[in-house]
Amino acid sequence: MTLDELVVPDTAASAAALEVASAHFSPALLNHSVRVYVWAAARGTSENIRFDPELIYVASMFHDLGMMPEFDSHALSFEEAGGNLARVFAAGAGWPVERRERLSELISRHVLGDQVEVSTDPEGHLLARSAVVEIMGKHADDFPPDFRAEVLHRYPRLSFIEEFLACSHDQAQRKPDSSPGGWIRADLDTRMAANPLDDPSLQPPTGNDRR
């Protein structure tokens, strides 16, 4: 499998979601959002899991937007805030109510990791497992080394660890009962530092970083 063989949805909603993400994320967090889609689509394709590419793509672009200052909630955990934001976006995109709710559900459940069953929620399963790959490197070995290297060269991690940890610590301090609060108590810093995706041998040469 190569990146060019993956289905990337060519729809107005997907293009608009990427535009929104590009406007509010740093290069590192934007690359993270794109990689979340790539890992999810690659797994779904290789394991013959039927999934909706547009739904996962838009969810990938919005899944961390609730951490950004513009969309942060003083009361809700970031995944709930992001789900609410995505629901509004989907309404503006003309999606029917059921599809809007499905998108919001995917984002609010993406923090559940392996708890999301493929048999009952294929898109949710792929998105949640993809997020786990990104944060802790769990299941990263399920992808061939050449494919991992290709993904990381095209969408390098840059300062993703530092930025994601800063967001998570901020959320945890202000909302200790939120998902990031639990992550910090479970030593997220150490777990992210051990992510095999940050092996220097997989990173692009200095000066060749690109989005």
Order of alpha helices (4+ residues) and beta strands (2+ residues): alpha-alpha-alpha-alpha-alpha-alpha-alpha-alpha-alpha-alpha
